[in-house]
C-alpha cells in the first residue's frame, strides 16, 4: 500500500506540470444523472485520491454530470489511467477525453465555474489567468434536475474551437481493452449508447441495454461511417464522440420527457423549441419558443383503429399539413409526411386500447437537419400512460380567428370550389373552365391532384385528368339529344363546397333548350329554373332516365345575369373534341328494376355517385 501511495505521489507531481506546447486532456471517471449525486461521488474520490488534486464535476448535457481528473499531458494521462485501473481505484470504463462533452464546470466552486473543459485546458496550457470566483448564486446554477448552467460570464467565442471530428484512433486502447470496458458498463450507460446509435440512424431495435448482434452491428456501422475500424466495440474516444454528438443534439433541441396526465400519454418533446400553450380537445397545443417556428399538437381522443382513416382525412385538410402530404395506415398506426418550400410536417398516431394518441409536428425548412432527428425520437418515445383522453371541458375560448378552425387548428381552404362529373372509369372529370383556370393546383374529391386541359374555344368544358388512380362509383352516360322546354331534370352538386360530405340533388326544369347565339361544336347552352348555389357550378344535369344533358354554368354568362332562381347550363354532345367517345350513350335507356325509368332514390344515388368535388388552390 505504501508503494502505491508513493507511486501516486510521484505521478501527481509529474502530471501537475503542464507543458504549453502539448495538448492537455482529461481522465473522465464516470457520469451521474444529477449534480448532487455527481458532487457526492467526486467528494468520495477526493478522499480516496487525495494527492491527485480535485476531482472536477462538469455539466455534460441536459441531464448528465461527469467526473474528471486533470487536465494532464496525454502520455501522462494514459499512464495514470493504467495505474488507477489496475489498482481498482477508478472504473474500468474510465477514458481519456479532450473534453468536448464536458460543457460547464460546476464543482468544486471557484474560479473555474462556468468554463468548459476545453477552455480550462487551453488557458492552463497557455498560462492565462482564470476569471474571478463565481458568486454562490452562479455556483448553484446547475440543479439536481439536470438543468445546465447559464452561459459563462466571460465570453469564450474567441478561443480556438476544438474540432468536432474524432481524434485518430491509436493503439493505446486495444480491442481487448474495449471489450473489457464494455463488460463493465452499467445498464444505464448501455441504454444511452443504444439511444445514441438509434439517433444517429444506425440502430432500430429495442432500447434495452442488452448488447446483442443488432447493437454490435450498429456499432460497426457507426464506426465505419465515422472513419473508425468497424470492430463492433467502442473505444473510449469513440464513446466520447458518439455520446457527445448525441448530447449536443439533445441540448440544441432541449429534448425532455413530457408526461401529460390529462391526455394520458408520455412523449419526448423538443422543449427548447416549443412551450405548452393550451388545451383544445382532443388536442394539446405547443407554440413556438422565440423564433423557432416549430409547432406541435398532441392528440388524445377515444377511438378504435378504424377511426384513423377519419383522422387522416382531417389532417389532410389542416393548414399546417402541406397539400401534397402522403399517408399510410398500417397495424393501428397512422403516419403522414408532407413538405413544401416553406415547411415540413409529420403526423404520427397510434391506437392504444380504445384510444388514439399521437402528434402533429411542423417546422420551417431551415430546421430540417435538427427536426429530422427530433421527430423519430418523438415517435419512438410515444406511450400511453392510461386510458385518459382529453376532456372537452378543458377547451379554451378561441379568438375570433378561430372561426375558421377546428379545436385550434386552422383548416386549409381552396380559393374556390365547385363540382364536376366523372366521365370515364379512370376518373376523368368534365367541369366549367373558369372554375379551374389560373389555379396553382386543382384537386378532385379533396386530395387527388389533376392535370387541367382547358378548351381551345369558349363554350366547351374543361377536362381534368387525375394524377393518381381514381375509381368513381358511377360515370356519366350522355343523353345525346336536345332537351325539351319544360322537361324536368335533376341537378347534382357540392352546393356547400364539400362541407356536407356528399353532393346535394336539386329539382329543376328546362326553360329554353338553346340560347339564340350560334352554338359551338361540342356544346349547346340551355337555361334552367332551379335554386342553385355557387358550389353547384360544374355539376351534372340529368334527365329522368339518368342520362346527362349537360353541366351547370351558373346565373351569369358573358355579362348576362339571369333572374333569381335561374341558371345557365352547358349542353354536352358525345364524341366531340372535348367530350370523349367513351361516354357515348348506350342504345337502351337506363333501368333499375324493370320499370320504364329508375326510381327517384336510384336516380339520386346515381347523380351523387357521378358528381366530383373540384377545388382550385392558389
DOPASE-176128 format. One line per 10 residues: their letters; for each residue x, y, z of C-alpha. Coordinates in steps of 0.001 Angstrom, whole numbers. Layout:
N
A	X/Y/Z  ...
//
This chain:
618
XXXXXXXXXX	0/0/0  2831/2398/814  4334/1647/-2622  1046/2573/-4283  775/5837/-2333  4356/6744/-3233  3711/5962/-6883  615/8126/-6910  2533/10989/-5313  5204/10787/-7992
XXXXXXXXXX	2585/10623/-10766  696/13541/-9248  3796/15681/-9176  4571/14798/-12786  1037/15306/-14047  520/18640/-12351  3196/20307/-14540  1519/21425/-17777  3614/21985/-20857  2261/24761/-23051
XXXXXXXXXX	3276/23098/-26299  1420/19827/-25600  -2382/19449/-25785  -3983/18721/-22441  -6586/16021/-21849  -8821/14814/-19041  -9342/11431/-17414  -13123/11067/-17312  -14020/8704/-14484  -17794/8340/-14629
XXXXXXXXXX	-21084/10212/-15193  -24096/10692/-12949  -27633/11907/-13776  -27765/14763/-11210  -25428/17409/-9800  -25850/16340/-6189  -25054/12704/-6945  -22031/13684/-9050  -20679/16004/-6322  -21101/13285/-3682
XXXXXXXXXX	-19133/10846/-5852  -16441/13469/-6503  -16020/14056/-2767  -15691/10310/-2269  -12995/10083/-4985  -11214/13095/-3459  -10986/11229/-138  -9658/8087/-1891  -7239/10008/-4139  -6138/12990/-2030
XXXXXXXXXX	-2845/13509/-3865  -4233/13856/-7408  -5827/17253/-6948  -9588/17969/-7155  -11997/15677/-8927  -13891/18091/-11177  -17599/17895/-11947  -18791/19162/-15322  -22344/19519/-16629  -22124/17347/-19737
XXXXXXXXXX	-25656/17827/-21030  -29247/18467/-20124  -29313/15624/-17595  -25785/14355/-17029  -22793/15385/-14905  -19349/13912/-15458  -16434/13452/-13054  -12942/14122/-14445  -9323/14389/-13287  -6921/16781/-14965
XXXXXXXXXX	-6051/18387/-17200  -2869/16402/-17982  -477/15791/-20815  -1777/12903/-22890  1076/10432/-22231  884/11048/-18505  -2912/10710/-18544  -2708/7262/-20129  -100/6181/-17559  -2254/7408/-14702
XXXXXXXXXX	-5310/5653/-16154  -3487/2323/-16320  -2202/2669/-12756  -5550/3619/-11246  -7434/932/-13161  -5001/-1801/-12127  -5374/-669/-8527  -9170/-688/-8948  -9389/2911/-7775  -11453/4017/-10792
XXXXXXXXXX	-13951/2148/-13012  -12504/75/-15856  -14506/2100/-18392  -12844/5412/-17426  -11399/7009/-20553  -9226/9824/-21875  -11047/12785/-23416  -10219/16172/-24870  -13261/17493/-23020  -15636/18187/-25894
XXXXXXXXXX	-18584/16760/-23958  -17649/18466/-20647  -19592/21674/-21137  -19656/23684/-17879  -17535/23359/-14738  -19796/23223/-11678  -17675/21817/-8833  -15513/22478/-6796  -16885/26005/-6526  -14332/28587/-7504
XXXXXXXXXX	-12689/30432/-10395  -13324/27650/-12932  -17110/27761/-12588  -18952/28071/-15901  -15946/27319/-18112  -15926/24269/-20334  -13171/21672/-20085  -11539/22700/-23374  -11279/26353/-22306  -9803/25375/-18930
XXXXXXXXXX	-7190/23133/-20564  -6192/25723/-23174  -5867/28505/-20611  -3778/26375/-18287  -1551/25317/-21197  -1127/28942/-22283  -525/30187/-18743  -3503/32598/-19000  -5175/33853/-15798  -8510/32364/-14843
XXXXXXXXXX	-11590/34557/-14135  -12544/35551/-10574  -14510/33181/-8393  -18216/32991/-9119  -20882/34019/-6665  -22796/31482/-4689  -25797/32072/-6973  -23722/31219/-10035  -22347/28129/-8356  -25857/26848/-7822
XXXXXXXXXX	-26874/27409/-11447  -26931/23681/-12151  -29551/21908/-10053  -30442/18345/-9327  -32999/18316/-12111  -30120/18402/-14585  -30568/21953/-15912  -27315/23238/-17385  -25699/26388/-16072  -26126/29686/-17926
XXXXXXXXXX	-23593/30858/-20453  -20176/31743/-18924  -19816/35306/-17655  -16617/35651/-19678  -17148/35022/-23419  -15240/32068/-24822  -16101/32502/-28501  -12682/33928/-29229  -10976/30736/-28125  -9774/28342/-30808
XXXXXXXXXX	-12623/25824/-31156  -11995/22188/-30548  -12559/20135/-33686  -15782/18161/-33733  -14023/15378/-35626  -12763/12391/-33608  -9113/12222/-32797  -7388/9467/-34791  -7504/6086/-33123  -4235/4928/-31654
XXXXXXXXXX	-3046/1591/-30334  -3238/2859/-26775  -6590/1131/-26245  -6674/-2322/-27735  -9701/-4295/-28832  -9322/-6411/-25712  -9417/-3275/-23551  -12512/-2027/-25413  -14197/-5385/-24724  -13282/-5213/-21043
XXXXXXXXXX	-14581/-1647/-20898  -17912/-2735/-22330  -18261/-5585/-19825  -18025/-3022/-17011  -20636/-624/-18375  -23779/-328/-16277  -27185/-844/-17913  -27961/2873/-17873  -24856/3647/-19950  -25577/770/-22323
XXXXXXXXXX	-29091/2080/-22910  -27711/5556/-23576  -25309/4131/-26170  -28231/2407/-27885  -30216/5657/-27785  -27289/7478/-29406  -26962/4780/-32083  -30711/4984/-32767  -30487/8778/-33003  -27603/8520/-35489
XXXXXXXXXX	-29672/6188/-37678  -27607/3031/-37089  -29852/1127/-34638  -33515/137/-34981  -34125/-2444/-32249  -35318/-2089/-28644  -33518/212/-26189  -32931/-2454/-23542  -29258/-2174/-22585  -28541/-5666/-23953
XXXXXXXXXX	-25715/-5676/-26498  -26621/-8453/-28913  -25999/-8865/-32627  -28132/-5854/-33504  -26222/-3489/-31218  -22884/-4912/-32325  -23770/-4425/-35998  -24982/-880/-35260  -21686/-19/-33549  -19760/-1384/-36539
XXXXXXXXXX	-21839/678/-38975  -21363/3790/-36858  -17591/3187/-36650  -17334/2715/-40396  -19376/5856/-41126  -17152/7879/-38778  -13781/6706/-40060  -13002/4071/-37419  -12183/390/-37797  -15528/-1499/-37599
XXXXXXXXXX	-14717/-3731/-34614  -18182/-3587/-33017  -16626/-2419/-29709  -16308/1266/-28782  -13035/2683/-27532  -13110/5492/-25004  -12665/8181/-27657  -15325/6660/-29872  -17749/6506/-26968  -16992/10145/-26188
XXXXXXXXXX	-17763/11188/-29767  -20942/9114/-30052  -22393/10253/-26720  -21062/13802/-27131  -22706/14258/-30524  -25937/12813/-29159  -25828/15111/-26140  -25164/18101/-28394  -28354/17235/-30282  -30320/16916/-27040
XXXXXXXXXX	-29008/20278/-25869  -29821/22011/-29174  -33429/20797/-29177  -33949/20737/-25409  -35312/17195/-25608  -37109/16219/-22429  -39861/13848/-21359  -43386/15321/-21285  -45829/13456/-19077  -49395/14628/-19610
XXXXXXXXXX	-51784/13082/-17118  -54809/14791/-18681  -54001/13330/-22111  -52823/10001/-20706  -49586/9932/-22680  -45849/10334/-22380  -43555/11606/-25132  -40140/13223/-25552  -40541/16778/-26866  -38075/19487/-28011
XXXXXXXXXX	-38939/21824/-25139  -36102/24133/-26154  -38127/24938/-29290  -41760/24836/-28084  -43766/25631/-24963  -47170/24377/-23869  -49886/26859/-24898  -53379/25442/-24281  -55794/22536/-24493  -58411/22413/-27247
XXXXXXXXXX	-59623/18793/-27001  -58796/16430/-28492  -55570/18442/-28889  -52875/19951/-26663  -51160/22836/-28453  -47485/23793/-28123  -46469/27193/-29506  -43018/28139/-30889  -40420/29428/-28460  -38830/32629/-29700
XXXXXXXXXX	-38398/32469/-33458  -38103/28669/-33729  -41256/28423/-35852  -41877/24870/-34556  -45461/23863/-33689  -46545/20631/-32012  -50081/19383/-31438  -50573/16327/-29217  -53642/14202/-29975  -55580/12225/-27356
XXXXXXXXXX	-59122/11021/-28039  -61237/7876/-27682  -61499/5669/-30734  -60589/2407/-32332  -58040/1791/-35069  -60753/2144/-37737  -61090/5840/-36828  -57549/6517/-38068  -58849/6958/-41616  -61129/9800/-40488
XXXXXXXXXX	-58212/11476/-38700  -56104/11058/-41843  -58736/12936/-43863  -58971/15616/-41180  -55224/16250/-41032  -55017/16425/-44820  -57272/19487/-44598  -55270/21126/-41779  -53325/24191/-42878  -50137/23005/-41115
XXXXXXXXXX	-50002/19896/-43327  -48670/20641/-46840  -51158/19857/-49577  -49036/17065/-51057  -48942/15046/-47825  -48753/11263/-48067  -50401/8956/-45540  -50043/5303/-44557  -52245/3352/-42130  -50832/22/-41020
XXXXXXXXXX	-51304/-2136/-37930  -53145/517/-35934  -50687/3301/-36772  -51124/6377/-38984  -48024/8021/-40445  -48296/11188/-42560  -45488/13209/-44147  -45591/16355/-46230  -43286/19191/-47242  -43331/22319/-49369
XXXXXXXXXX	-40795/25075/-49926  -41567/26651/-46528  -42451/23906/-44045  -42209/20223/-43311  -44823/18408/-41219  -45381/14936/-39800  -48317/13174/-38136  -47883/10044/-36028  -50902/8398/-34359  -51268/5016/-32665
XXXXXXXXXX	-54164/3011/-31327  -53775/2213/-27613  -56521/37/-26103  -59533/2021/-27300  -57750/5374/-27528  -55899/7215/-30303  -52806/9149/-29249  -50016/10856/-31097  -48954/14202/-32513  -48648/16608/-35405
XXXXXXXXXX	-45298/18428/-35635  -44488/21168/-38142  -41302/23186/-38603  -39676/25674/-41026  -37348/24104/-43599  -34297/25843/-42110  -34611/23419/-39154  -34753/20261/-41301  -31383/18919/-40117  -32353/19188/-36445
XXXXXXXXXX	-36032/18251/-36629  -35440/15185/-38791  -33523/13886/-35767  -36128/15098/-33265  -39256/13639/-34883  -38157/9956/-34918  -37288/10283/-31228  -40777/11658/-30573  -42320/8687/-32389  -40133/6148/-30582
XXXXXXXXXX	-40920/7607/-27146  -44718/7912/-27536  -46501/5810/-24925  -49953/5682/-23371  -49944/6105/-19596  -53567/5110/-19167  -56984/5285/-20795  -57401/9001/-20100  -58161/11239/-23088  -58505/14997/-23293
XXXXXXXXXX	-61755/16131/-21686  -63833/18648/-23718  -64242/20695/-20514  -60534/21639/-20823  -61236/23635/-24007  -60099/27261/-24011  -62008/30081/-25679  -60658/30821/-29147  -60155/34338/-30535  -62283/35480/-33459
XXXXXXXXXX	-59867/33980/-35951  -60800/30570/-34577  -63993/30621/-36612  -62032/29102/-39484  -60511/26422/-37276  -61409/23182/-35545  -60105/22733/-31986  -57461/25387/-32595  -56212/24006/-35931  -56800/26165/-38974
XXXXXXXXXX	-58364/24334/-41890  -56856/24856/-45321  -59408/26225/-47775  -59260/26393/-51571  -59515/29671/-53449  -62774/28369/-54910  -64555/25080/-55215  -67349/23628/-57316  -68439/20428/-58973  -67712/18252/-61963
XXXXXXXXXX	-68932/14994/-63482  -66983/11743/-63815  -66969/10635/-67443  -64787/7515/-67506  -63672/4641/-65300  -60214/6212/-64753  -61700/9235/-63032  -61649/11847/-65815  -63854/14823/-64905  -65591/17485/-67001
XXXXXXXXXX	-66276/20864/-65416  -66681/24552/-66262  -63437/26205/-67468  -63452/29320/-65248  -63597/27136/-62120  -60139/25669/-62842  -58422/28474/-64765  -55376/30229/-63231  -55022/27710/-60363  -51688/26678/-58898
XXXXXXXXXX	-53196/23244/-58233  -56536/21553/-58897  -57849/18603/-56890  -60654/16103/-57359  -62510/14850/-54270  -60346/16645/-51691  -56848/15323/-52311  -56318/13834/-55772  -54298/16266/-57903  -55402/16649/-61514
XXXXXXXXXX	-53969/17876/-64794  -56136/20599/-66296  -56879/20664/-70034  -58673/23909/-70834  -60728/24152/-74039  -59233/25926/-77029  -62551/27643/-77770  -65212/29136/-75474  -68372/27213/-74753  -66670/23884/-74176
XXXXXXXXXX	-65981/22064/-70884  -62586/21774/-69213  -61172/18294/-68742  -59444/17112/-65542  -57193/14046/-65665  -56345/12662/-62191  -52635/12217/-61467  -53360/9272/-59175  -55769/6369/-59797  -59421/7087/-59104
XXXXXXXXXX	-62352/4648/-59213  -65608/6609/-59345  -68742/4834/-58150  -70566/5873/-61326  -69754/7610/-64617  -71927/9778/-66833  -73770/8478/-69868  -74872/11279/-72191  -78387/11735/-73471  -77160/12703/-76987
XXXXXXXXXX	-80325/14720/-77607  -81661/18236/-77240  -83702/18711/-74054  -87344/19732/-74397  -88695/23007/-72992  -90397/22304/-69679  -88586/18966/-69225  -87989/18153/-65556  -84380/17423/-64579  -82209/16655/-61508
XXXXXXXXXX	-79041/18669/-60781  -76291/17295/-58544  -73535/19400/-56999  -71461/20175/-53929  -73626/23162/-53057  -71672/23960/-49874  -68177/23217/-51118  -67954/19694/-49752  -68748/20592/-46120  -71745/18244/-46153
XXXXXXXXXX	-69635/15325/-47354  -71988/14322/-50206  -73410/16255/-53161  -76869/17760/-52936  -79562/16870/-55504  -81903/19657/-56661  -85028/19522/-58819  -85111/21772/-61892  -86853/22424/-65181  -85513/23251/-68641
XXXXXXXXXX	-86785/26698/-69694  -85002/27160/-73028  -83020/24360/-74632  -80827/26783/-76634  -79618/30372/-76441  -80060/32397/-79618  -76304/32786/-80276  -74591/30287/-82602  -73689/27045/-80887  -70043/25870/-80989
XXXXXXXXXX	-69164/22281/-81757  -69467/20007/-78757  -71638/22288/-76635  -75038/23997/-76542  -76463/26404/-73998  -79695/25973/-72090  -81391/27785/-69253  -82740/26076/-66172  -85149/27063/-63462  -83598/25746/-60228
XXXXXXXXXX	-82437/27103/-56875  -78680/26517/-57190  -75633/27746/-55228  -72085/28622/-56268  -70832/25146/-55389  -73226/23542/-57880  -71334/25007/-60852  -69944/22176/-62986  -72349/19596/-61582  -74330/17286/-63916
XXXXXXXXXX	-77862/17919/-65192  -79707/14570/-65546  -82949/13677/-67298  -85438/11263/-65727  -83730/8226/-67250  -80378/9119/-65613  -78754/10463/-68801  -76610/13602/-68530  -77872/16564/-70568  -75124/18996/-69558
XXXXXXXXXX	-73284/20735/-66690  -74247/23827/-64691  -72601/27150/-65679  -74272/29494/-63175  -76547/32545/-63403  -74021/34787/-65177  -72665/34320/-68707  -70636/36944/-70571  -72157/39782/-68571  -75756/38492/-68695
XXXXXXXXXX	-77429/37981/-65320  -80394/35650/-65254  -83300/36300/-62882  -83114/34839/-59403  -83768/31092/-59379  -82435/30546/-62930  -79086/29287/-64270  -77297/28626/-67492  -76137/25095/-68346  -73726/23818/-70970
XXXXXXXXXX	-75135/21027/-73073  -72768/18163/-73924  -72516/16389/-77261  -70825/12969/-77037  -67943/12223/-79359  -66866/15852/-79850  -63289/17014/-79372  -63845/17804/-75683  -66275/15024/-74780  -64599/11603/-75102
XXXXXXXXXX	-66298/8978/-77262  -66031/6576/-74308  -69066/8226/-72715  -71418/7852/-75689  -74949/6934/-74703  -75860/3262/-74663  -78501/2045/-77106  -81112/1434/-74415  -82444/3564/-71585  -81175/3085/-68038
XXXXXXXXXX	-83480/976/-65913  -83052/-68/-62305  -85827/-2542/-61544  -87505/-3446/-64841  -89666/-299/-64858  -89501/2230/-67660  -87474/4666/-65555  -85328/4380/-62429  -86914/5201/-59112  -86321/8602/-57546
XXXXXXXXXX	-83974/7096/-54950  -81978/5298/-57636  -81704/8496/-59681  -80435/10488/-56681  -77857/7833/-55833  -76727/7718/-59471  -76416/11519/-59593  -74388/11708/-56378  -72048/8881/-57416  -71079/10545/-60718
XXXXXXXX	-70524/14023/-59194  -66973/15102/-58297  -65820/17790/-55870  -63436/20137/-57726  -61181/22605/-55876  -58848/25333/-57113  -55825/26131/-54901  -53683/29240/-55152
//
